Amino acid sequence: MPKPRLYINDVAVRDGFQIEKAFIPTATKVSLIDELSATGLAKIEVTSFVSPKAVPALADANEVLAGIERVPGVVYVALVPNIRGVQNAAATGAKPDELNGVMSASLTHNRANINRTHEESLAEVPAMVRIAHEAGMTMSMSLSTTFGCPFEGPVSEDAILRFVEAFLAAGVDGISLADTTGMANPRQVEALTRKVLERFPPRDETFYTLHFHNTRGMGLANVVAGIAAGVRSFDGSIAGLGGCPFAPGATGNICTEDMVNMLQDMGYETGVDLDRLIACARRVPAIVGRDTPGQVMKAGPSLETHAVPESLKERI
């Protein structure tokens, strides 16, 4: 039986760069996005329409969107925390293809992250969808802390189902279930994700996306569990950039290149050029000025061979 086609998205330029202490120059962001565009990724999250005071690292959203070379077939995404973000995205000249709204399944994290109650967040979603559609953009919603909250602990499955139902009623074009702080385990991921898909079947292969962090080393195992549950779209971040400022000790997202290497070794078609993706990841440490947790960018692809040591040649 043939394995399903999988769709890989990268969020490093937004999710990763937003928490770096030093501002990443706009030209560097544009250059990296352009290189990522040539790798075969399905989506690239390139910026966020948030208050420059709150996230100064992404104050150049308009300039980044205007500067990138768009490749047909690649969806360019911007995160928006509220209706004002959607309005700002709609007003810019070089609009993103897709907006990704965000709210948290736990109330405490929602307050910490976007300073809203659940009721306040949900009330804005229909208008966010409408404004995005009128401006020619699609609108997805990301549900943070789906698999656990660093403040409240477990989040009930019934709550997750209610949020998904509310997003669908608002007319969203996609839903991301996010393990924001790396609390998920594979059994939990497969069970909850399967329940969501059975209750609310996807409209297409990329309607549901899973977003994992590798805080406790289970990120790639959770991807495999998500595939078993029926999800076909997955986020990653080259070199493992990213993290959550509200979770002590939280590390970055799963590494996109590590995920692609694993999936290709397992026989899945991702449409991604792994060598080009690794080349992008290897740029990152110099950009951020420190080492990064990516493994494949250091070791190379699993099936990469090496020269036989001279001392062994006579014995072979």
C-alpha positions as CSV (number, residue, x, y, z in Angstrom):
1,M,0.0,0.0,0.0
2,P,1.6,3.3,-1.0
3,K,2.4,5.8,1.7
4,P,0.5,9.1,1.8
5,R,2.0,12.4,0.4
6,L,3.0,14.6,3.3
7,Y,3.2,18.4,3.3
8,I,6.0,20.2,5.2
9,N,5.9,23.8,6.4
10,D,8.7,25.9,8.0
11,V,8.2,28.6,10.7
12,A,11.7,29.6,11.5
13,V,11.7,33.1,10.1
14,R,8.7,34.0,12.2
15,D,8.6,31.6,15.2
16,G,12.4,31.4,15.5
17,F,13.6,34.9,14.8
18,Q,10.8,36.5,16.9
19,I,12.5,35.5,20.2
20,E,16.1,36.2,19.2
21,K,17.7,39.0,21.3
22,A,19.3,40.6,18.3
23,F,17.2,42.0,15.4
24,I,17.8,39.9,12.3
25,P,18.3,42.3,9.3
26,T,15.4,42.4,6.8
27,A,17.7,41.5,4.0
28,T,18.9,38.4,5.8
29,K,15.3,37.3,6.4
30,V,14.4,37.9,2.7
31,S,17.5,35.9,1.6
32,L,16.7,33.0,3.8
33,I,13.0,32.9,2.8
34,D,14.0,32.9,-0.9
35,E,16.3,30.0,-0.3
36,L,13.6,28.1,1.6
37,S,11.2,28.8,-1.3
38,A,13.4,26.7,-3.6
39,T,13.4,23.6,-1.3
40,G,9.9,22.4,-2.1
41,L,8.2,23.3,1.2
42,A,4.4,23.6,1.1
43,K,4.2,26.7,3.3
44,I,6.7,29.2,4.8
45,E,5.7,31.4,7.8
46,V,7.5,34.6,7.1
47,T,6.4,37.2,9.6
48,S,3.7,38.3,12.0
49,F,1.4,41.4,12.1
50,V,1.8,42.2,15.8
51,S,2.6,45.4,17.7
52,P,6.2,46.4,17.0
53,K,6.5,47.3,20.7
54,A,5.5,43.7,21.7
55,V,7.6,41.9,19.1
56,P,10.3,44.3,17.7
57,A,12.0,41.5,16.0
58,L,9.2,41.4,13.4
59,A,8.6,45.1,13.0
60,D,9.6,44.8,9.3
61,A,6.7,42.6,8.2
62,N,5.7,44.8,5.3
63,E,9.3,45.1,4.1
64,V,9.8,41.3,4.3
65,L,6.7,40.6,2.3
66,A,7.6,43.1,-0.3
67,G,11.1,41.9,-0.7
68,I,10.7,38.1,-1.1
69,E,10.7,36.3,-4.5
70,R,7.5,34.3,-4.4
71,V,7.6,30.8,-5.9
72,P,4.3,29.4,-7.4
73,G,2.9,26.6,-5.3
74,V,4.5,27.9,-2.0
75,V,2.1,29.5,0.5
76,Y,3.5,32.5,2.3
77,V,2.0,32.8,5.8
78,A,1.9,35.6,8.4
79,L,0.7,35.1,12.0
80,V,-2.0,37.4,13.4
81,P,-3.0,37.5,17.1
82,N,-6.2,39.4,16.7
83,I,-8.5,41.4,14.3
84,R,-6.1,44.3,14.2
85,G,-3.4,42.1,12.9
86,V,-5.7,40.9,10.1
87,Q,-6.6,44.5,9.3
88,N,-2.9,45.5,9.1
89,A,-2.2,42.5,6.8
90,A,-5.1,43.4,4.6
91,A,-3.8,47.0,4.2
92,T,-0.3,46.1,3.2
93,G,0.6,46.1,-0.5
94,A,2.4,42.7,-0.7
95,K,-0.1,40.6,1.2
96,P,0.6,37.1,2.6
97,D,-1.3,34.3,1.0
98,E,-2.5,33.0,4.3
99,L,-3.0,34.4,7.8
100,N,-2.7,32.2,10.8
101,G,-4.6,33.4,13.9
102,V,-3.7,32.1,17.3
103,M,-5.4,31.4,20.6
104,S,-4.6,28.9,23.4
105,A,-6.7,26.1,24.6
106,S,-5.9,26.9,28.2
107,L,-7.1,30.2,29.6
108,T,-3.9,31.1,31.5
109,H,-1.7,30.7,28.4
110,N,-4.2,32.6,26.3
111,R,-4.0,35.5,28.8
112,A,-0.2,35.3,28.9
113,N,0.3,35.0,25.2
114,I,-2.4,37.4,23.7
115,N,-4.0,38.9,26.8
116,R,-7.5,37.7,26.0
117,T,-10.2,35.4,27.4
118,H,-11.4,32.6,25.3
119,E,-14.7,34.4,24.7
120,E,-12.8,37.5,23.5
121,S,-10.6,35.5,21.2
122,L,-13.5,33.4,19.7
123,A,-15.7,36.4,19.2
124,E,-13.2,37.9,16.8
125,V,-12.7,34.9,14.6
126,P,-15.7,35.3,12.2
127,A,-14.7,38.9,11.4
128,M,-11.0,37.9,11.0
129,V,-12.1,35.3,8.4
130,R,-14.3,37.8,6.6
131,I,-11.6,40.5,6.4
132,A,-9.0,38.0,5.3
133,H,-11.2,36.6,2.6
134,E,-12.3,40.1,1.3
135,A,-8.6,40.9,1.0
136,G,-7.9,37.7,-1.0
137,M,-6.2,35.8,1.8
138,T,-7.1,32.5,3.5
139,M,-7.5,32.4,7.2
140,S,-6.4,29.5,9.5
141,M,-6.4,29.2,13.2
142,S,-3.8,27.7,15.5
143,L,-4.8,26.2,18.8
144,S,-1.9,26.5,21.2
145,T,-1.4,24.2,24.2
146,T,-3.6,21.6,22.6
147,F,-1.7,18.8,24.3
148,G,-1.0,20.5,27.6
149,C,-0.4,23.8,29.3
150,P,2.7,24.8,31.4
151,F,0.4,26.6,33.8
152,E,-2.7,24.4,34.0
153,G,-1.4,21.0,33.0
154,P,-3.6,18.7,30.9
155,V,-6.3,20.2,28.7
156,S,-9.5,18.2,28.3
157,E,-10.2,16.6,25.0
158,D,-13.8,18.0,25.1
159,A,-12.4,21.5,25.3
160,I,-10.2,20.9,22.2
161,L,-13.3,19.6,20.3
162,R,-15.3,22.6,21.3
163,F,-12.6,25.0,20.0
164,V,-12.3,23.1,16.7
165,E,-16.1,23.2,16.3
166,A,-16.1,27.0,16.9
167,F,-13.3,27.5,14.4
168,L,-15.2,25.5,11.8
169,A,-18.4,27.5,12.5
170,A,-16.4,30.7,11.9
171,G,-15.4,29.5,8.4
172,V,-11.7,29.0,8.8
173,D,-9.6,27.5,6.0
174,G,-7.4,25.4,8.2
175,I,-6.7,24.4,11.8
176,S,-3.3,23.8,13.5
177,L,-3.2,21.7,16.7
178,A,-0.1,23.0,18.5
179,D,2.1,21.4,21.2
180,T,3.3,24.8,22.2
181,T,5.7,23.8,25.0
182,G,6.6,20.2,24.1
183,M,4.3,18.4,26.5
184,A,2.8,15.9,24.1
185,N,3.5,12.2,23.8
186,P,2.8,9.9,20.9
187,R,0.0,8.0,22.4
188,Q,-1.8,11.2,23.4
189,V,-1.2,12.7,19.9
190,E,-2.6,9.8,18.0
191,A,-5.7,9.4,20.3
192,L,-6.7,13.1,20.4
193,T,-5.9,13.8,16.8
194,R,-7.8,10.8,15.6
195,K,-10.8,11.9,17.7
196,V,-10.7,15.4,16.1
197,L,-10.5,14.0,12.5
198,E,-13.3,11.5,13.1
199,R,-15.6,14.1,14.6
200,F,-14.7,16.8,12.1
201,P,-13.3,15.3,8.9
202,P,-10.8,17.4,7.0
203,R,-11.9,19.2,3.9
204,D,-8.6,18.4,2.2
205,E,-5.1,16.9,2.9
206,T,-3.7,20.1,4.4
207,F,-6.7,21.3,6.4
208,Y,-5.2,20.1,9.7
209,T,-1.6,20.7,10.6
210,L,0.3,19.5,13.6
211,H,2.9,21.8,15.2
212,F,5.3,20.2,17.7
213,H,8.1,21.3,19.9
214,N,11.0,19.1,20.9
215,T,11.3,20.2,24.6
216,R,11.3,16.7,25.9
217,G,12.7,14.9,22.9
218,M,9.4,13.5,21.6
219,G,8.8,15.8,18.6
220,L,9.6,13.4,15.8
221,A,7.8,10.5,17.5
222,N,4.8,12.7,17.7
223,V,5.0,13.4,14.0
224,V,4.8,9.6,13.3
225,A,1.8,9.4,15.7
226,G,0.1,12.2,13.8
227,I,0.6,10.5,10.5
228,A,-1.0,7.3,12.0
229,A,-4.0,9.4,13.1
230,G,-4.5,10.8,9.5
231,V,-2.8,14.2,9.5
232,R,-0.7,15.0,6.4
233,S,0.6,18.5,7.1
234,F,3.4,19.3,9.7
235,D,5.3,22.4,10.9
236,G,9.0,22.5,11.6
237,S,11.7,25.1,12.0
238,I,15.0,24.8,10.3
239,A,17.9,24.2,12.8
240,G,15.3,23.9,15.5
241,L,14.8,27.6,16.1
242,G,11.9,28.8,18.2
243,G,10.4,28.3,21.6
244,C,7.8,29.6,24.0
245,P,8.7,32.5,26.3
246,F,6.0,31.4,28.8
247,A,7.4,27.9,29.4
248,P,10.5,27.5,31.5
249,G,13.1,25.4,29.7
250,A,11.1,25.1,26.5
251,T,13.3,24.5,23.5
252,G,12.5,25.2,19.9
253,N,10.3,23.5,17.3
254,I,11.1,20.2,15.8
255,C,13.8,20.7,13.2
256,T,12.4,20.7,9.7
257,E,15.4,19.1,8.1
258,D,15.5,16.3,10.8
259,M,11.8,15.7,10.2
260,V,12.2,15.5,6.4
261,N,15.2,13.2,6.7
262,M,13.2,10.8,8.9
263,L,10.2,10.9,6.7
264,Q,12.2,10.3,3.5
265,D,14.0,7.4,5.2
266,M,10.6,5.9,6.1
267,G,9.5,6.1,2.4
268,Y,7.2,9.1,2.5
269,E,7.0,11.6,-0.3
270,T,7.4,15.2,1.0
271,G,8.3,17.0,-2.2
272,V,11.3,18.6,-0.3
273,D,14.9,18.7,-1.5
274,L,16.6,17.7,1.7
275,D,20.1,18.8,0.5
276,R,18.8,22.4,-0.1
277,L,16.9,22.4,3.2
278,I,20.1,21.4,5.1
279,A,22.0,24.2,3.3
280,C,19.4,26.6,4.6
281,A,19.7,25.2,8.1
282,R,23.5,25.5,8.1
283,R,23.2,29.2,7.6
284,V,21.2,29.7,10.8
285,P,24.0,29.5,13.5
286,A,25.9,32.3,11.9
287,I,22.7,34.4,11.6
288,V,21.7,34.0,15.3
289,G,25.3,33.9,16.6
290,R,25.1,30.6,18.5
291,D,24.8,26.8,18.1
292,T,21.4,25.4,17.3
293,P,19.9,21.9,18.1
294,G,19.5,20.6,14.6
295,Q,21.1,17.1,14.2
296,V,20.9,16.4,10.4
297,M,22.5,19.7,9.6
298,K,25.6,18.5,11.6
299,A,25.7,14.8,10.8
300,G,24.3,14.9,7.2
301,P,21.4,12.8,5.8
302,S,21.2,9.2,7.1
303,L,22.2,7.6,3.8
304,E,25.1,9.9,3.2
305,T,28.2,7.8,2.7
306,H,31.8,8.7,3.7
307,A,35.2,7.7,2.3
308,V,36.7,4.5,3.7
309,P,39.7,5.3,6.0
310,E,43.0,4.5,4.3
311,S,43.9,2.1,7.1
312,L,40.9,-0.1,6.2
313,K,41.3,-0.1,2.4
314,E,43.7,-3.0,2.3
315,R,41.5,-5.2,4.5
316,I,38.3,-4.8,2.4
